[in-house]
Amino acid sequence: EVQRVAEDAVLSRQSLSDALDPTSRQRVDAVREEFPELVVTLERLRGLNAFGPIDKLKERGIAPGMIELLTEAGVMSLNQPGQYAVPDLYRHGVDMPRMGPK
């Protein structure tokens, strides 16, 4: 049997996984406080795939200026031309699924 976690590890993979959801929700709440103009935009992200074409954001009524503000706040990145990505730290907090192979 292969042991995946060192016996002297401070945090297990499961502990980190369990902490991600509440941490993400706390982080999104902090973004709402720091960037009140993003409150409506964050709601529009709910249920949208965490990775995809920027056109999907525009279909949700998210203006280019709000996309810029989301990237400034760290909520999303524009990694590839025409594509956005929301890291797990924010994905859980705005209830965005991650589609694709598991």
URVENPE-V517490 format. One record per residue. OMEGA is omega in whole degrees, -180 to 180 (* if undefined). NEAR is the number of other ideal C-beta (glycine too) atoms within 8 Angstrom. Layout:
{{OMEGA:NEAR} {OMEGA:NEAR}}
This chain:
{{180:2} {178:3} {-175:6} {-179:4} {178:7} {-178:5} {-179:5} {179:4} {180:7} {-180:3} {176:5} {177:7} {180:7} {178:6} {179:8} {-180:9} {-180:7} {-178:7} {-174:8} {-176:11} {180:8} {178:7} {179:9} {-180:14} {178:10} {-179:9} {179:11} {176:13} {179:9} {178:8} {178:14} {179:11} {-176:7} {-178:6} {-177:9} {179:6} {179:7} {-176:14} {-179:8} {-180:6} {178:12} {177:13} {180:7} {178:10} {-175:13} {177:9} {179:6} {178:11} {-178:9} {178:12} {177:10} {-180:8} {179:7} {178:10} {178:7} {177:11} {-180:11} {177:9} {178:6} {179:9} {179:6} {-176:11} {178:6} {178:6} {178:6} {176:11} {177:14} {-180:8} {176:12} {179:12} {177:11} {-180:6} {-180:10} {-178:7} {178:12} {175:11} {177:7} {-172:10} {-178:6} {178:5} {178:3} {-178:6} {175:11} {175:14} {177:10} {-180:12} {-179:9} {-180:9} {179:10} {-175:16} {-180:12} {-176:12} {177:12} {176:12} {178:6} {178:14} {173:6} {-178:9} {176:6} {-178:5} {-179:2} {*:2}}
